[in-house]
């Protein structure tokens, strides 16, 4: 029998869903929680969502995450599960930049608001530039972000689509570490109509620090990050974790 994984999670734990959503909404609306406290509440909900949905996450490379806050993660984009995958595997509080057309997607909407996430309209150049500048200011003050340089999911399984150079300008302006992240099989979670356990993989690659890229333009940085992620994805698909981490 084919069934949507989200629908199954709701049916299996219908009595628990209101409680999970309450945690997110209360984190979103309450002024008494710090950003770190909100992040931890959201993270606990996401862990339960993944558990109920039979999603197993294999994570490597967390030692590559910068010790000091004020960096940006740049993952390839496979689908709606990507940010939830990162939150479960990423200890440091992190916010996100999402496409504006995802504004009302259930769960993502609450998670984004609870974590002070931003919506970007890539068809509105002025608005997009404004978001990039806001990110730069907040990253300079020590906040971490996730932004997807493809702009939209690839819709081609584990094959990343083209990256957009302008996505990297927020990191460049903030002189912040750029952390490439390779996601593998994340697309299967919401796209496959199956209840079988799914294993997804996330690999945090070595960051590019400002001293390494300060002489490069955004297009060159974009191509370097794209190539590294593509190679890491290929190695992980073939079960070669060590080579993936070297990218």
Backbone as JSON, one array per atom type, in Angstrom:
{
  "sequence": "XXXXXXXXXXXXXXXXXXXXXXXXXXXXXXXXXXXXXXXXXXXXXXXXXXXXXXXXXXXXXXXXXXXXXXXXXXXXXXXXXXXXXXXXXXXXXXXXXXXXXXXXXXXXXXXXXXXXXXXXXXXXXXXXXXXXXXXXXXXXXXXXXXXXXXXXXXXXXXXXXXXXXXXXXXXXXXXXXXXXXXXXXXXXXXXXXXXXXXXXXXXXXXXXXXXXXXXXXXXXXXXXXXXXXXXXXXXXXXXXXXXXXXX",
  "N": [[0.84, -1.2, 0.0], [0.56, 2.18, -0.88], [1.36, 5.19, 0.71], [1.35, 8.54, 1.85], [4.1, 9.79, 3.65], [3.91, 11.84, 5.58], [1.17, 11.95, 6.1], [0.87, 9.44, 7.23], [2.4, 9.71, 9.56], [0.84, 11.54, 10.95], [-1.54, 10.07, 11.31], [-0.62, 7.94, 12.82], [0.29, 9.12, 15.16], [-1.7, 10.86, 16.07], [-2.68, 11.89, 18.45], [-0.52, 13.11, 19.49], [0.33, 15.13, 17.87], [-0.98, 17.73, 18.24], [0.28, 18.53, 20.63], [2.97, 18.68, 19.85], [2.83, 20.72, 17.93], [1.98, 22.78, 19.53], [4.24, 23.26, 21.09], [5.95, 24.38, 19.2], [4.49, 26.66, 18.36], [4.21, 28.04, 20.77], [6.84, 28.61, 21.26], [7.29, 30.26, 19.15], [5.68, 32.48, 19.7], [6.17, 33.36, 22.28], [7.9, 35.68, 24.32], [9.6, 35.08, 26.29], [11.43, 33.09, 25.79], [14.78, 32.41, 24.88], [16.68, 32.62, 21.8], [18.2, 30.31, 21.52], [16.84, 28.57, 23.25], [14.37, 28.4, 21.96], [15.22, 27.17, 19.61], [16.08, 24.66, 20.56], [13.65, 23.6, 21.48], [12.2, 23.43, 19.09], [13.87, 21.68, 17.77], [13.58, 19.31, 19.24], [10.94, 18.67, 18.61], [11.19, 18.18, 15.86], [12.88, 15.97, 15.86], [11.12, 14.05, 16.88], [9.18, 14.05, 14.86], [10.68, 13.01, 12.74], [11.29, 10.52, 13.79], [8.74, 9.33, 14.06], [8.11, 9.26, 11.4], [9.69, 7.3, 10.34], [12.31, 7.92, 9.55], [15.7, 7.73, 9.17], [18.73, 9.23, 10.01], [21.93, 9.7, 8.77], [24.75, 11.17, 9.79], [27.7, 12.97, 9.12], [30.87, 14.63, 9.61], [30.51, 16.68, 11.47], [32.51, 17.76, 12.94], [33.59, 19.66, 11.34], [32.07, 21.92, 11.53], [32.16, 25.32, 12.28], [33.63, 26.53, 15.32], [33.02, 28.95, 16.47], [30.16, 31.07, 16.48], [28.31, 32.65, 13.78], [28.24, 32.04, 11.01], [27.49, 30.66, 7.72], [25.53, 28.08, 6.41], [25.59, 26.22, 3.43], [23.71, 24.22, 1.75], [23.02, 21.64, -0.77], [19.85, 21.4, -2.44], [17.09, 19.42, -1.98], [14.46, 19.08, -1.26], [11.44, 19.55, 0.79], [12.19, 18.48, 3.21], [14.78, 19.13, 3.8], [15.72, 21.31, 5.51], [14.74, 20.47, 7.98], [16.21, 18.18, 8.32], [18.77, 19.26, 8.65], [18.44, 20.75, 11.02], [18.02, 18.72, 12.95], [20.56, 17.56, 13.01], [22.35, 19.5, 13.68], [23.93, 21.1, 16.18], [24.37, 23.79, 17.05], [22.35, 26.71, 17.34], [20.43, 27.68, 14.53], [19.2, 29.69, 11.89], [17.06, 30.21, 9.0], [16.79, 30.82, 5.46], [14.12, 30.92, 3.34], [12.27, 30.2, 0.32], [9.73, 32.45, -0.74], [7.33, 31.31, -1.54], [6.94, 29.17, 0.1], [5.77, 29.95, 2.34], [3.39, 29.25, 3.7], [3.46, 26.53, 4.22], [2.66, 23.78, 6.16], [4.12, 23.03, 9.29], [6.79, 23.68, 8.34], [6.25, 26.39, 8.22], [5.7, 27.08, 10.91], [8.1, 26.34, 12.11], [9.93, 28.01, 10.78], [9.06, 30.57, 11.63], [9.4, 30.34, 14.4], [12.13, 30.23, 14.54], [12.98, 32.65, 13.64], [13.22, 32.84, 10.88], [13.75, 33.82, 7.41], [11.97, 35.02, 4.53], [12.46, 34.85, 1.08], [12.03, 36.46, -1.99], [12.79, 35.57, -5.01], [12.15, 36.62, -7.41], [11.89, 39.24, -7.02], [14.1, 41.57, -7.09], [14.96, 43.74, -5.51], [13.82, 43.13, -3.01], [15.13, 40.71, -2.48], [17.81, 41.52, -2.31], [17.6, 43.09, -0.04], [17.09, 41.11, 1.91], [19.48, 39.67, 1.8], [21.22, 41.61, 2.79], [20.17, 41.93, 5.37], [20.75, 39.41, 6.43], [23.54, 39.53, 6.35], [24.06, 41.5, 8.3], [23.06, 40.23, 10.63], [24.54, 37.86, 10.74], [27.06, 38.94, 11.11], [26.79, 39.66, 13.72], [26.87, 37.29, 15.01], [24.95, 35.32, 14.42], [23.78, 32.26, 13.0], [23.05, 30.91, 9.77], [21.05, 29.08, 7.35], [21.08, 28.74, 3.91], [19.86, 28.01, 0.7], [21.68, 27.54, -2.11], [20.78, 26.78, -4.65], [18.32, 27.84, -4.91], [15.85, 26.72, -5.56], [14.46, 23.43, -5.2], [16.22, 20.61, -6.66], [14.83, 18.58, -8.05], [15.76, 16.33, -9.23], [16.56, 13.98, -7.95], [19.52, 13.0, -6.37], [21.12, 14.71, -7.76], [22.54, 17.79, -7.82], [21.15, 20.99, -8.72], [22.0, 23.93, -10.7], [23.95, 26.35, -8.93], [23.41, 29.6, -7.49], [25.31, 32.47, -7.77], [24.9, 34.89, -6.4], [23.82, 34.19, -3.97], [25.88, 33.83, -2.2], [26.77, 36.25, -1.4], [25.97, 37.37, 1.02], [27.5, 36.07, 2.96], [30.04, 36.84, 2.1], [29.96, 39.62, 2.44], [29.72, 39.73, 5.18], [32.08, 38.66, 5.9], [32.22, 36.02, 6.66], [32.48, 32.53, 7.68], [32.01, 30.08, 5.16], [30.1, 27.28, 4.88], [29.96, 24.4, 3.2], [27.41, 21.98, 2.59], [26.52, 18.68, 2.09], [23.73, 16.97, 0.99], [22.07, 13.86, 0.89], [19.73, 11.73, -0.53], [17.64, 13.03, 0.74], [15.43, 13.89, -0.61], [13.75, 11.72, -0.81], [12.14, 11.47, 1.43], [9.71, 13.0, 1.48], [8.86, 12.65, -1.1], [8.64, 9.98, -1.94], [6.08, 7.64, -1.89], [5.76, 5.77, 0.52], [6.08, 3.6, 3.36], [8.32, 2.49, 4.27], [11.4, 2.35, 6.09], [13.57, 5.06, 5.71], [16.84, 6.04, 4.9], [18.64, 8.93, 5.24], [21.33, 11.16, 4.34], [23.72, 13.43, 5.62], [26.4, 15.6, 5.13], [28.76, 17.56, 6.57], [30.95, 19.7, 5.21], [34.41, 20.84, 5.05], [34.84, 24.18, 6.12], [34.99, 27.27, 4.23], [36.99, 29.87, 4.99], [37.14, 33.45, 5.47], [39.71, 34.48, 4.85], [40.52, 32.68, 2.97], [38.87, 33.04, 0.77], [38.7, 35.73, 0.16], [39.81, 37.08, -2.01], [38.39, 36.22, -4.14], [35.63, 36.24, -6.5], [31.99, 36.19, -6.33], [30.93, 34.36, -8.17], [33.01, 32.57, -8.64], [33.45, 31.51, -6.07], [30.97, 30.3, -5.74], [31.09, 28.28, -7.72], [33.17, 26.7, -6.76], [32.12, 25.75, -4.31], [29.88, 24.4, -5.29], [31.1, 22.35, -6.85], [32.46, 20.92, -4.86], [30.35, 19.97, -3.25], [28.93, 18.4, -5.1], [30.81, 16.36, -5.64], [31.08, 15.25, -3.08], [28.47, 14.25, -2.67], [28.38, 12.27, -4.66], [30.37, 10.49, -3.73], [29.23, 9.73, -1.28], [26.94, 8.43, -2.15], [28.1, 6.18, -3.18], [28.98, 5.0, -0.93], [31.37, 5.85, 0.13], [32.51, 7.33, 2.56], [34.8, 8.53, 3.69], [36.18, 9.73, 1.55], [34.25, 11.55, 0.78], [34.27, 13.36, 2.9], [36.68, 14.59, 2.48], [36.33, 16.42, 0.54]],
  "CA": [[0.0, 0.0, 0.0], [1.29, 3.44, -0.92], [0.77, 6.23, 1.55], [2.24, 9.66, 2.1], [4.77, 9.64, 4.94], [3.4, 12.83, 6.53], [-0.16, 11.5, 6.49], [1.06, 8.3, 8.12], [2.86, 10.21, 10.85], [-0.31, 12.16, 11.62], [-2.47, 9.03, 11.72], [0.0, 7.1, 13.83], [0.49, 9.87, 16.39], [-2.64, 11.99, 16.01], [-2.85, 12.46, 19.78], [0.71, 13.8, 19.87], [0.56, 16.25, 16.97], [-1.3, 19.03, 18.86], [1.3, 18.88, 21.62], [4.16, 19.08, 19.11], [2.6, 22.02, 17.31], [1.91, 23.77, 20.62], [5.61, 23.59, 21.46], [6.5, 25.3, 18.21], [3.77, 27.92, 18.38], [4.54, 28.77, 21.99], [8.19, 29.12, 21.07], [7.19, 31.34, 18.17], [4.98, 33.66, 20.2], [6.58, 33.79, 23.62], [9.09, 36.52, 24.41], [10.43, 34.66, 27.42], [12.43, 32.14, 25.35], [15.92, 32.87, 24.08], [16.75, 31.96, 20.49], [18.72, 28.96, 21.75], [15.76, 27.77, 23.84], [13.41, 28.12, 20.89], [15.84, 26.2, 18.7], [16.06, 23.34, 21.19], [12.27, 23.13, 21.49], [11.89, 23.04, 17.71], [14.7, 20.51, 17.44], [12.95, 18.15, 19.86], [9.76, 18.34, 17.81], [11.65, 17.63, 14.59], [13.37, 14.61, 16.13], [9.95, 13.18, 16.99], [8.6, 13.95, 13.53], [11.51, 12.09, 11.96], [11.15, 9.18, 14.37], [7.43, 8.81, 13.69], [8.08, 9.08, 9.95], [10.62, 6.23, 9.96], [13.45, 8.52, 8.85], [16.98, 7.58, 9.84], [19.69, 10.21, 9.49], [23.35, 9.4, 8.93], [25.42, 12.48, 9.74], [29.16, 12.97, 9.27], [31.53, 15.9, 9.39], [30.14, 17.75, 12.41], [33.75, 18.4, 13.43], [33.91, 20.76, 10.43], [31.25, 23.09, 11.84], [32.98, 26.29, 13.03], [33.42, 26.57, 16.77], [32.41, 30.24, 16.78], [28.96, 31.38, 15.71], [28.44, 33.7, 12.78], [28.6, 31.39, 9.75], [26.34, 30.3, 6.89], [25.54, 26.76, 5.8], [25.12, 26.22, 2.05], [23.45, 22.84, 1.3], [22.22, 21.4, -1.96], [18.42, 21.47, -2.07], [16.36, 18.3, -2.56], [13.03, 19.1, -0.97], [10.93, 20.19, 2.0], [12.77, 17.89, 4.41], [16.19, 19.51, 3.94], [16.02, 22.11, 6.68], [14.48, 19.65, 9.15], [17.37, 17.3, 8.41], [19.88, 20.03, 9.2], [18.17, 21.1, 12.42], [18.25, 17.56, 13.82], [21.98, 17.18, 13.07], [23.18, 20.69, 13.9], [23.76, 21.49, 17.59], [24.31, 25.25, 17.23], [21.13, 27.31, 16.82], [20.58, 28.17, 13.16], [17.98, 30.15, 11.24], [16.98, 29.77, 7.61], [16.17, 31.65, 4.43], [13.29, 30.07, 2.49], [11.53, 30.84, -0.76], [8.49, 33.05, -0.26], [6.16, 30.48, -1.84], [6.81, 28.16, 1.14], [5.35, 30.7, 3.53], [2.27, 28.65, 4.43], [3.59, 25.06, 4.31], [2.52, 23.39, 7.55], [5.32, 22.67, 10.03], [7.85, 24.59, 7.93], [5.82, 27.74, 8.57], [5.88, 27.28, 12.34], [9.53, 26.24, 12.39], [10.58, 29.24, 10.29], [8.73, 31.7, 12.5], [10.0, 30.13, 15.72], [13.58, 30.44, 14.43], [13.21, 33.96, 13.02], [13.64, 32.64, 9.49], [13.41, 34.87, 6.45], [11.41, 34.63, 3.24], [13.09, 35.6, 0.0], [11.34, 36.41, -3.28], [13.88, 35.67, -6.0], [11.67, 37.4, -8.56], [11.91, 40.64, -6.61], [15.52, 41.81, -6.86], [15.14, 44.66, -4.38], [13.53, 42.42, -1.77], [16.19, 39.72, -2.28], [19.0, 42.24, -1.85], [17.33, 43.47, 1.34], [17.25, 39.92, 2.75], [20.92, 39.39, 1.84], [21.83, 42.6, 3.7], [19.75, 41.59, 6.73], [21.55, 38.25, 6.82], [24.91, 40.0, 6.6], [24.08, 42.19, 9.6], [22.82, 39.29, 11.71], [25.69, 36.95, 10.79], [28.15, 39.72, 11.7], [26.55, 39.71, 15.17], [27.03, 35.95, 15.56], [23.86, 34.41, 14.13], [24.05, 31.3, 11.94], [21.96, 30.75, 8.82], [21.06, 28.12, 6.26], [20.48, 29.24, 2.69], [20.04, 27.03, -0.36], [22.16, 28.28, -3.27], [20.05, 26.45, -5.87], [17.12, 28.68, -4.96], [14.71, 25.81, -5.54], [14.99, 22.06, -5.17], [16.71, 20.17, -7.96], [13.83, 17.7, -8.67], [16.5, 15.3, -9.96], [17.18, 13.09, -6.98], [20.73, 13.47, -5.71], [21.9, 15.56, -8.66], [22.28, 19.2, -7.54], [20.96, 21.91, -9.82], [22.98, 25.03, -10.69], [23.96, 27.27, -7.79], [23.36, 31.02, -7.83], [26.43, 33.16, -7.15], [24.46, 35.96, -5.52], [23.5, 33.63, -2.67], [27.06, 33.84, -1.34], [27.18, 37.62, -1.09], [25.75, 37.67, 2.44], [28.69, 35.59, 3.68], [31.17, 37.66, 1.69], [29.83, 40.93, 3.07], [29.92, 39.57, 6.62], [33.39, 38.04, 6.07], [31.86, 34.88, 7.49], [32.78, 31.2, 7.15], [31.06, 29.43, 4.25], [30.14, 25.85, 5.18], [29.21, 23.57, 2.25], [26.74, 20.83, 3.18], [26.03, 17.74, 1.07], [22.57, 16.18, 1.39], [21.87, 12.69, 0.04], [18.46, 11.01, -0.35], [16.66, 13.81, 1.48], [14.24, 14.01, -1.46], [12.9, 10.53, -0.68], [11.28, 11.52, 2.62], [8.38, 13.49, 1.15], [8.5, 12.37, -2.49], [8.29, 8.58, -2.11], [4.87, 7.24, -1.16], [6.12, 4.5, 1.11], [6.25, 3.63, 4.8], [9.58, 1.85, 4.61], [12.41, 3.22, 6.71], [14.45, 5.73, 4.75], [18.07, 6.62, 5.46], [19.16, 10.11, 4.56], [22.7, 11.45, 4.75], [24.15, 14.83, 5.6], [27.84, 15.71, 5.32], [29.25, 18.93, 6.75], [32.29, 19.77, 4.63], [35.29, 21.83, 5.65], [34.41, 25.54, 5.77], [35.87, 28.24, 3.58], [37.09, 31.06, 5.8], [37.28, 34.68, 4.7], [41.07, 34.61, 4.34], [40.67, 31.79, 1.82], [38.08, 33.43, -0.4], [38.53, 37.19, 0.07], [40.24, 37.57, -3.32], [37.56, 35.58, -5.16], [34.3, 36.82, -6.68], [30.91, 35.31, -5.9], [30.76, 33.27, -9.14], [34.08, 31.59, -8.41], [33.13, 30.84, -4.81], [29.81, 29.48, -6.03], [31.52, 27.09, -8.47], [33.98, 25.87, -5.86], [31.21, 25.09, -3.37], [29.08, 23.47, -6.09], [31.92, 21.19, -7.21], [32.74, 20.14, -3.65], [29.13, 19.28, -2.84], [28.64, 17.35, -6.09], [31.73, 15.25, -5.42], [30.73, 14.62, -1.81], [27.24, 13.5, -2.89], [28.74, 11.08, -5.43], [31.09, 9.57, -2.86], [28.3, 9.19, -0.29], [26.08, 7.48, -2.86], [28.89, 4.97, -3.36], [29.37, 4.5, 0.38], [32.75, 6.24, 0.43], [32.37, 8.45, 3.48], [36.09, 9.19, 3.91], [36.45, 10.6, 0.4], [33.27, 12.63, 0.82], [34.71, 14.33, 3.9], [37.87, 15.26, 1.99], [35.96, 17.39, -0.51]],
  "C": [[0.88, 1.25, 0.0], [0.58, 4.47, -0.06], [1.8, 7.32, 1.78], [2.79, 9.57, 3.52], [4.24, 10.62, 5.99], [2.02, 12.4, 7.03], [-0.07, 10.33, 7.47], [1.48, 8.76, 9.52], [1.7, 10.81, 11.64], [-1.27, 11.09, 12.14], [-1.91, 8.21, 12.87], [0.1, 7.8, 15.18], [-0.45, 11.07, 16.46], [-2.8, 12.67, 17.36], [-1.64, 13.3, 20.19], [0.95, 15.07, 19.05], [0.2, 17.6, 17.61], [-0.25, 19.49, 19.85], [2.57, 19.37, 20.92], [3.99, 20.48, 18.54], [2.53, 23.11, 18.38], [3.31, 24.2, 21.04], [6.2, 24.61, 20.48], [5.83, 26.66, 18.29], [4.11, 28.72, 19.63], [5.94, 29.34, 21.9], [8.17, 30.32, 20.14], [6.66, 32.62, 18.8], [5.51, 34.2, 21.53], [7.87, 34.6, 23.58], [10.05, 36.03, 25.49], [11.52, 33.66, 27.02], [13.56, 32.82, 24.59], [15.89, 32.15, 22.73], [17.23, 30.51, 20.65], [17.64, 28.05, 22.33], [14.71, 27.43, 22.8], [13.94, 27.05, 19.93], [15.77, 24.8, 19.28], [14.66, 22.75, 21.26], [11.88, 22.64, 20.1], [12.63, 21.76, 17.34], [14.1, 19.23, 18.02], [11.72, 17.7, 19.09], [10.18, 17.65, 16.52], [12.18, 16.21, 14.77], [12.21, 13.63, 16.24], [9.27, 12.98, 15.64], [9.37, 12.93, 12.71], [11.39, 10.66, 12.47], [9.82, 8.55, 13.96], [7.36, 8.5, 12.19], [9.03, 8.04, 9.43], [11.78, 6.77, 9.14], [14.7, 8.37, 9.72], [17.98, 8.53, 9.19], [21.11, 9.76, 9.8], [24.11, 10.71, 8.73], [26.92, 12.32, 9.96], [29.68, 14.39, 9.07], [31.17, 17.0, 10.35], [31.38, 18.44, 12.99], [34.16, 19.57, 12.55], [33.1, 22.02, 10.71], [32.1, 24.06, 12.68], [32.62, 26.34, 14.51], [32.74, 27.88, 17.2], [31.2, 30.49, 15.89], [29.21, 32.54, 14.75], [28.9, 33.13, 11.45], [27.32, 31.05, 8.99], [26.55, 28.93, 6.29], [24.93, 26.84, 4.4], [24.92, 24.78, 1.58], [22.85, 22.8, -0.1], [20.77, 21.2, -1.51], [17.64, 20.37, -2.78], [14.87, 18.33, -2.27], [12.7, 19.72, 0.37], [11.58, 19.67, 3.27], [14.16, 18.45, 4.73], [16.49, 20.27, 5.22], [15.77, 21.32, 7.97], [15.63, 18.68, 9.4], [18.55, 18.03, 9.06], [19.65, 20.37, 10.67], [18.45, 19.92, 13.34], [19.74, 17.28, 14.01], [22.9, 18.32, 13.47], [22.94, 21.22, 15.31], [23.59, 23.0, 17.78], [23.0, 25.79, 16.66], [21.36, 27.93, 15.44], [19.22, 28.6, 12.64], [18.05, 29.79, 9.76], [16.4, 30.86, 6.72], [15.43, 30.71, 3.48], [12.65, 30.88, 1.38], [10.18, 31.32, -0.24], [7.27, 32.18, -0.53], [6.01, 29.31, -0.87], [6.25, 28.74, 2.44], [4.31, 29.96, 4.36], [2.32, 27.12, 4.49], [3.58, 24.66, 5.78], [3.82, 22.8, 8.08], [6.49, 23.58, 9.65], [7.52, 26.02, 8.34], [6.1, 28.02, 10.04], [7.36, 27.25, 12.73], [10.25, 27.52, 11.97], [10.32, 30.41, 11.23], [9.38, 31.57, 13.87], [11.49, 30.44, 15.69], [13.92, 31.74, 13.71], [13.73, 33.84, 11.59], [13.14, 33.74, 8.58], [12.84, 34.27, 5.17], [12.02, 35.49, 2.15], [12.3, 35.39, -1.3], [12.39, 36.64, -4.36], [13.45, 36.39, -7.27], [11.65, 38.89, -8.27], [13.33, 40.99, -6.18], [15.74, 42.69, -5.65], [14.9, 43.95, -3.06], [14.63, 41.42, -1.45], [17.47, 40.37, -1.76], [18.82, 42.66, -0.39], [17.53, 42.31, 2.3], [18.73, 39.58, 2.9], [21.61, 40.34, 2.82], [21.42, 42.34, 5.16], [20.56, 40.41, 7.26], [22.97, 38.67, 7.18], [25.02, 40.64, 7.97], [23.95, 41.2, 10.75], [23.98, 38.28, 11.86], [26.88, 37.66, 11.42], [28.03, 39.8, 13.22], [26.56, 38.32, 15.81], [25.89, 34.99, 15.32], [24.25, 33.49, 12.97], [22.81, 31.14, 11.05], [22.18, 29.55, 7.91], [20.42, 28.81, 5.07], [20.82, 28.27, 1.57], [20.43, 27.72, -1.66], [21.52, 27.91, -4.6], [18.82, 27.34, -6.03], [15.85, 27.87, -4.92], [15.26, 24.4, -5.61], [15.29, 21.55, -6.58], [15.69, 19.34, -8.73], [14.5, 16.62, -9.52], [17.26, 14.42, -8.98], [18.39, 13.72, -6.32], [21.62, 14.34, -6.59], [21.59, 17.03, -8.41], [22.04, 20.0, -8.82], [22.0, 23.01, -9.75], [22.83, 25.9, -9.46], [23.96, 28.71, -8.3], [24.43, 31.78, -7.05], [26.02, 34.21, -6.14], [24.14, 35.49, -4.12], [24.65, 33.78, -1.68], [27.46, 35.25, -0.89], [26.97, 38.0, 0.38], [26.96, 37.25, 3.26], [29.9, 36.46, 3.37], [31.14, 39.02, 2.38], [30.1, 40.86, 4.58], [31.31, 39.02, 6.94], [33.27, 36.78, 6.93], [32.3, 33.56, 6.86], [31.64, 30.68, 6.27], [31.19, 27.93, 4.47], [29.32, 25.08, 4.15], [28.63, 22.35, 2.96], [26.17, 19.96, 2.07], [24.89, 16.91, 1.64], [22.34, 15.06, 0.38], [20.57, 11.99, 0.45], [17.45, 11.74, 0.52], [15.34, 13.9, 0.7], [13.25, 12.86, -1.24], [11.85, 10.67, 0.43], [9.86, 11.95, 2.26], [7.93, 13.13, -0.26], [8.09, 10.92, -2.73], [7.07, 8.24, -1.27], [5.1, 5.83, -0.62], [6.3, 4.67, 2.61], [7.57, 2.97, 5.22], [10.56, 2.85, 5.21], [13.33, 3.77, 5.63], [15.68, 6.26, 5.48], [18.5, 7.8, 4.61], [20.55, 10.4, 5.11], [22.97, 12.94, 4.65], [25.64, 14.85, 5.93], [28.22, 17.18, 5.42], [30.71, 18.96, 6.27], [33.12, 20.87, 5.28], [34.89, 23.24, 5.2], [35.46, 26.29, 4.98], [35.86, 29.5, 4.44], [37.42, 32.28, 4.93], [38.67, 34.83, 4.09], [41.3, 33.75, 3.1], [39.97, 32.31, 0.57], [38.02, 34.94, -0.65], [38.95, 37.77, -1.28], [39.37, 37.04, -4.45], [36.23, 36.32, -5.31], [33.23, 35.77, -6.38], [30.72, 34.13, -6.87], [31.8, 32.18, -8.94], [33.82, 30.81, -7.14], [31.98, 29.86, -5.02], [30.22, 28.18, -6.73], [32.34, 26.14, -7.62], [33.08, 25.07, -4.92], [30.36, 24.05, -4.11], [29.86, 22.19, -6.39], [32.19, 20.3, -6.0], [31.52, 19.33, -3.21], [28.8, 18.14, -3.8], [29.53, 16.13, -5.88], [31.39, 14.5, -4.13], [29.48, 13.76, -1.94], [27.55, 12.19, -3.63], [29.44, 10.04, -4.56], [30.15, 8.94, -1.83], [27.34, 8.18, -0.94], [26.78, 6.14, -3.03], [29.42, 4.41, -2.05], [30.77, 4.87, 0.81], [32.74, 7.51, 1.28], [33.67, 9.24, 3.64], [36.41, 10.15, 2.78], [35.49, 11.79, 0.38], [33.73, 13.74, 1.76], [35.94, 15.11, 3.44], [37.56, 16.34, 0.97], [35.88, 18.8, 0.08]]
}
